Amino acid sequence: MKGNKGEWSEPYVLIKLLADGELKQGTIDQSVSCEAPYNVVGLSRHEKVDKQIISKLYERVGDNISIICNDELISNIPIEKFSKHVSTFFEEISSMSGSCSLSDSLANFLKIISVESVKADSKRKADIEVLIHDHYTSTNQNLGFSVKSQLGSPSSLVNASQKNTNFRYRINGNISAEQIATINSIKTRRKVKDRIEKLEEIGAKLEFESALGDVYTDNLLLIDRDIAKILSECLLHHYSGINSSMKVMCDILDKENPLGYPLRKCNSFYEFKLKRYLSESALGMIPASEWSGKHHATGGYIVVKSDGELISYHLLRKNLFEDYLLNNTKFESPSTSRHDYGKIYKDNDNVFINLNLQIRFTQ
């Protein structure tokens, strides 16, 4: 098996959770919370092997881990063997470059514990399901988590696509064919920003018309009728070079109030709606698939920190989870050629430009 740092972080989380028997909580700034961690009773993972989905259940029973595959007990392994491999696993992931295999020792251990795929089934939003004992309610809860790793490049929250995440803006004002050609000929490193600046110089105004992907448009409408318009305002600020931080973007929108909300000190319509959008994107909604409003990652996120520690954010503490997403994400500019945006074009008698949406964690 081969994988990059982010991909190998998934089986690392499995081994560390089983070894430690606890899942710590995170804070807004991604440090470890001083609150008591959750006890890990067991966890499960769904792997795609030879085109089949195989479910693996790992239970902490006394000093052993019971491994159950498709409802059949296949082995009992001492917890100390999991603990023995945690630090070595972290060291190997940290030193990786590109797609790599593990050492023979670790590869053999993964085989022993029946890990047959680096990544969990990609069709599931949840990479791992953790059965925790919630000390607040004194009950066991099975929660699905998506694994986000800080060991490699920052993870994305919303992936760009040409078909689904382009937002179309009408260019209002007199603009000639010669001016369109001149602006489109700008090939600087930040050409989209420079093209927007040139449009402003000639007095043209950009007016949001619609998100071009029908599926994503419907998904956004299911969240809130205004969220596409709010995101379009964020994209204009991002591609104009004003700011990319999601949190700062909320402050800008509060000040400008483009949708005319009744703003008061005690609340922010923009922050509330963007938190809802980020949360739904984290827990199940993706641009290319019709979304029913149900959560697929029913817990939240497990973050692998740069020191190998694990912290969690989940719906058991909804406000903290949303604050974490808002304070640790940013808008990003994907490839213009791959996603076909940033170029002025005519459609019938109107002139348009597309801006593409992609959101990534800051670390």
N, C-alpha and C positions, 0 to 999 in steps of 0.2 A: 504494500500500500504506500502511496505517495500523497503528500498534501503540503500546503503552505502553512504559515504560522496560524492563520485564522482557522483553517480547517482542522489542524491537529489540536486546536484548543477545545474542540468538542469532546473527544475521548479523554483529554486531560481533565475536563470538568467532571466527567463521570468518575474517574479514578479518585480525584481529590475529594469529591463529595462523599464517596463511599468510605474513604480512609478517615476523613475528619468527622463524619457523622453530623455535620452541622452546616447550615447555610446562613451566612452573615448578611446583615442588611447594610445598604449603602446610604450615603447622604447626598444632598444636592451636588456637592463638589466632588463626589466620587471617592470620598474617604470611607473608612469602615465606621458604621454607626456604633455608638456606645450601648445601644439597646441589645437585649439578649438575642442571640442567633436562634434560628429555627432548628429543631432536631430533624435530621433526615432519617426517615423510616425506611425508605427504599426509593428506587427510581427505575424508569423504563426508557428504552430507546428503540426506535423503529428504523431498521436498516434495509436498504434495497440491495439484495444479493441475487445475482443471476435472474434479474427482472422480477423477483419476488420480494414482497415486503415481509420481513421477519421481525417479530416483536421479541425483545429481550427484557426480562424483568430481573432486577437486582434488589434483593432484600437483605437488610442488616438483621441477622438473627444471632443474638449472643455475640460471640467473638468471630463469627463467620459471615461471609456474604453468600447467600443462596442465589444461584443463577438459574432462571427458568426461561426456557425457550418454547414459545408456542404451547404454553401450559404444561410443559414437561420439565421437571427438575433435572438439570444436566450436570451440576457440580456444586460443591460447597468449598469455598476458598477462605482461608484465614484473613481477617482484616489487616493483619500486620503485613501481609504480602502486598496489599494495595498501598499501605503507608510507605513501604520500602521503595516504591517506584515513583512516588510523587515528585520529589526534588530532582531526580534524574530526568524525568519526563519534561519538567519545566526548563531545565538547563538545555536539553536538546532542542526544544522548540525555540528558545531564545536565541540560539546560535544558528538557526536555519537561515538559508538564503534561497528564495524561490521554492519550488516544489521538491520535497525531499522525503526519503524514507527514514524510519527510526533505526536505532542500533538493533542488533540481533537480540539482545537481552530484552529490550522493551517490546520488540515485535513479537517475540515468543510469549511474553506475558499477555499481550493483547489477544493472542490466539487462545491462550489458556482461559481467559475470561470471556471468550466468544465475541470479541469485537472484530467484525469482518469488513467494516467499511469506515473510512475516515469520517465522512459526513453522514448525518442522518438523512432519512428520506426527504428529498428536496421539495416535495409537494406539500409538506407540512410546515406551518409557520413555527411550530415548536420543535426545537432541536432535541430537547430532553424533557421528560416529565418527572417531576420530583414529588414524592409523597412525604409531606412534612407534617410535623406535629406543631400545630399553632398554639403557642402557650397563652395567647390572648383568649381563645375560645375553648381550649383544652380538647380540641378535635384534630383528627388527621384530615388533611386536604391534599388532593392530587392536583398539582399545578403544572401547566406546560410552559416551559421557558425557551426563549431564543437566546443563544450564546453569542455575546459580543466580546471580541478580544482586543486588548490594547497591545498585544505582543507584535502585531504586524501593522499594516496600514489601517487607518480609521475605517470602521464599518459604515456602510450606507444604511439609511433608514428608508428612503424612497429612491428606487433606481430609475434612471432616465431611460426613455425609449422614444423612438421617432414617432411611433403610431399613437402612443397614449399620453405622453407628458408634455407635448407642445401646446403652448398657450398662444392664441392668435390675437394680434393687436392691429386695429385699423390705423393707418397713418393719415391724419387729417391735416389739410393744408395743401397749398399748391406745390407740387413736386414734379419736375420734368423727368423725361426719360433719361436725359443726360445726367441729371443729379442722381438718379437711382443708380445708374452705371458707375458714377464716380464714387458714391458711398459704398457700393458693393465691392469696389476694387480695393478698399482698405483691407490690408492683410497683416496688420500689426498683431502682436502677441495677444492683446486684449481687443481684438477687432470688433466684437459685439459692443463693448463699451464705447469705443471710438466711433462706431457707426451711429449709435444712439446720440452721442454728443453732437455729431454732424447734423443729424436730423433736428436737434434742438436749435442749432445755430441758424438753420434756414427757416425756423419758425414752425416746423411741423410738430404736431402733437400726437402722442400714442394713446389710443383708446382701446381698452380691453373689449374684445368681442366674444370669445368663447375658448374653452379648452377643446382641442380638436379630437381627442379620443372619446368616442361615444360611451364606452364602458366606464372609463374613469370619470367622465362627466356625471354619469348616473350615480357612481359611487360617492362622489363629492356631494351631490345633491342629497343623498341619503343621510349624510352627516349634518349638513346645514346648507340652506339655499344660498348663503352669502360666501361660503368658504372659497369657491373658485375665484370670486372677485377679490377676496382678501389675499389669496395666493398670488393673483395677478399683480397686485400692488407691491407685494414683497419682491416678485421677480423684477419689476421695473427698478426698484431700489437696488437690488443686487447687481443687475447688469449695468446700472448707471454708475456702479462703483461706490455707492454710498456706504453700504454695510452688508455683511452676509450672515451675521449672528442672528439666530431666531429670537433671542431675548431682546437684543437691541432693536430688531425689526418691530417688535411689539411696541416699544417706546416711541419709535418714529410714527407708527400708525396712530397711536393714542394722540400724539401731538397734531398730526395732520388731519385725522379723522375723515378719511375719504368717503366712508359710507354714512356719515352723519349720525352716528350713534349718540345717545345721551350719555356723555362721559361724566363720571363722578370719581372722586378720589378712592371710594371704597371698592370699585370694580373696574375691569377693563374688558369690553366686549371682544376686542381683538385677541387678547391673551387667552380668554376663555375658549374662544372658537379655535384658535391655533393649537392649544393644548389638546382639545378634543380630536382635532385632525391628526396630530402627532401620535396620540395614544391609539387611535384606530389603525393608523398605518403600522404601528409597532405590533399590534395584536392580531392582525388578520387581513386588512385591506391592502391589496396591491393594485397597481394601475391596470394590468392586463387582464384581470379576472373579475367577472361579475361577483359582487359582494352582497351577502345577505344581511350584513350587520352583526353577524356572529363572530366571536373571538376564537381564533385557532390556537394562539399562544395564550392560554387562559391564566397564566401566572404573570409573566412579564419578561424581564431580562436578567440573565446572569452575566456579569461583566468579569472577564479575566483581566485583572490589573497588571501593570507592567512588572510588578514584583511577584506575580504568581498567585496573589490573594484573590479570592472570589467574593464578590458582593452582589446583592440582588435588589431588584426593584420590581414590585408586583402590585396587582390590584387589591391585595389585602390592605395596602396603604396607597390608595389611588392618588391622593394629592401629592405625595412625595414622588410617585412614579411620573406624574405629569410634569412636576417641577424639574425633575431630572432631565426629561426629554427636552423641555423648553430651554434649559440652561446649558445643554451640551450638544446642540445641533446647529448646523449652519446650511445655507444654500450654497450650491456648488455649480460650476459651469462645466458641463460635460462636453465631449467632442462635438464641434459644430458640423463637421462633415458626416459623422456617423449618425447624428440625430437630426440633421437637416433643419437647422434654425439659424437665426441671426442674419439672414439675407432678405433684402427687400424684394417683393414680388407683386405683380399685378394679378388681380382676379376680377374678370369683367372690367368694370370701370373704377374699381377700388384698389388701393395700394395697402399692402400688409407687411408685417414682419412677425415671425414666430420667435418666442423665447421658451427655452426648455427648463423643466423643473427637475432638479435632483437635490436631495437632502442627505447630508452625511454627518456623522458624529465628529466632534472636534478632536477627539483622541480615542 
